[in-house]
Amino acid sequence: MSKSLSPDKMESNWETFDKLCRRLSDHNLNKLLDELGERIIMCPASPRLDQYSAYPGGLVEHSLSVAGTLRGINDSQSLGLEVASILKVSLLHDLGKIGGSKRELFVDQDSDWHRDKLGQMYKYNEDLQKMSVSHRTLFLLQSFGVELTCNEWIAIQLAQGSHFEENRFYVGSEPTLALALQQAKSLAIHKTSSSFIPF
């Protein structure tokens, strides 16, 4: 049985996500939120039920969980990461999952067999240019003129994991922000309940 979020919970999550993003005082990020907000709200974080947050609102819920977890890691380990960087990379690292500026990445699965037997609730939109999630995220942010520090850029690039061929170059020289984001993402995925630490 698939989990779903109530409209009230989706709205509450979005209000928190939007408020935290706007704390960054980035006009270009605010424009991105204004233009793509409805799609961000509805986006799942994964296409399959055996993965995480594979339901409408899943992307925002997962991103908030990562933000709270990353904040907790930073505080407990005295990493000294800037709050702005924590917010930016944790809330935006999976943004590419919404797709392109006009088209969704995940579209409803129209095959009953794939839904019933594999738990695949969504399929990838074949009309979109093939890109990794990290590359699509960085491309979307660049398209709106959202500026990233070098460490923020690398953290988002490596957010999907160092096991990908495109990320192996960085192994052994990752900035602390990137390592902390990977750890926070992994912990957030495996948590049984979301615990968001307010900023």
FENWODA-V768731 format. One record per residue. N is the residue number from 1. RES is the residue in one small letter. PHI is phi as a letter, one per 20 degrees, with the letter a starting at -180 (999 if undefined). NEAR is the number of other ideal C-beta (glycine too) atoms within 12 Angstrom. Layout:
n=<N/N>
res=<RES/RES>
phi=<PHI/PHI>
near=<NEAR/NEAR>
//
This chain:
n=<1/2/3/4/5/6/7/8/9/10/11/12/13/14/15/16/17/18/19/20/21/22/23/24/25/26/27/28/29/30/31/32/33/34/35/36/37/38/39/40/41/42/43/44/45/46/47/48/49/50/51/52/53/54/55/56/57/58/59/60/61/62/63/64/65/66/67/68/69/70/71/72/73/74/75/76/77/78/79/80/81/82/83/84/85/86/87/88/89/90/91/92/93/94/95/96/97/98/99/100/101/102/103/104/105/106/107/108/109/110/111/112/113/114/115/116/117/118/119/120/121/122/123/124/125/126/127/128/129/130/131/132/133/134/135/136/137/138/139/140/141/142/143/144/145/146/147/148/149/150/151/152/153/154/155/156/157/158/159/160/161/162/163/164/165/166/167/168/169/170/171/172/173/174/175/176/177/178/179/180/181/182/183/184/185/186/187/188/189/190/191/192/193/194/195/196/197/198/199>
res=<m/s/k/s/l/s/p/d/k/m/e/s/n/w/e/t/f/d/k/l/c/r/r/l/s/d/h/n/l/n/k/l/l/d/e/l/g/e/r/i/i/m/c/p/a/s/p/r/l/d/q/y/s/a/y/p/g/g/l/v/e/h/s/l/s/v/a/g/t/l/r/g/i/n/d/s/q/s/l/g/l/e/v/a/s/i/l/k/v/s/l/l/h/d/l/g/k/i/g/g/s/k/r/e/l/f/v/d/q/d/s/d/w/h/r/d/k/l/g/q/m/y/k/y/n/e/d/l/q/k/m/s/v/s/h/r/t/l/f/l/l/q/s/f/g/v/e/l/t/c/n/e/w/i/a/i/q/l/a/q/g/s/h/f/e/e/n/r/f/y/v/g/s/e/p/t/l/a/l/a/l/q/q/a/k/s/l/a/i/h/k/t/s/s/s/f/i/p/f>
phi=<999/e/f/b/d/f/g/f/f/f/f/f/f/f/g/f/g/f/f/f/f/f/f/f/l/d/g/f/f/f/f/g/f/f/e/d/g/f/f/f/g/e/f/f/e/b/e/c/f/e/d/d/l/e/b/g/n/f/f/f/f/f/f/f/f/f/f/f/f/f/f/f/f/g/f/f/d/l/f/m/f/f/g/g/f/g/f/f/f/f/f/d/f/d/g/g/f/f/o/e/f/c/d/f/e/e/d/g/f/e/e/g/f/f/f/f/e/d/m/e/e/c/c/f/f/f/e/e/g/f/b/f/g/f/f/f/f/f/f/f/f/f/f/e/m/f/e/c/f/g/f/f/f/f/g/f/g/e/f/e/p/f/f/f/g/f/d/f/g/e/g/n/c/f/f/g/g/f/f/f/f/f/f/f/f/f/f/f/f/e/f/e/b/f/c/e/e/g/e>
near=<7/23/24/18/29/14/14/11/22/29/19/21/36/32/19/29/39/28/21/34/39/24/22/31/14/25/16/22/34/21/20/31/34/17/18/35/26/19/30/41/29/31/39/41/42/29/33/25/26/15/24/30/39/34/32/32/33/40/45/47/42/42/47/43/37/47/44/34/32/44/34/27/30/30/19/16/16/10/25/14/33/22/24/25/35/38/39/40/48/48/51/47/45/45/45/38/42/40/34/23/23/16/18/30/37/35/23/21/25/12/15/12/11/19/20/13/13/19/21/27/32/35/23/26/23/13/14/24/18/15/21/25/37/35/24/34/40/32/25/38/36/21/21/26/15/31/21/30/19/16/28/36/30/30/42/42/37/39/47/30/26/26/12/19/12/19/26/15/14/26/18/11/15/25/25/27/38/38/30/39/47/37/30/40/38/23/26/37/29/17/22/11/11/31/17/28/26/15/26>
//
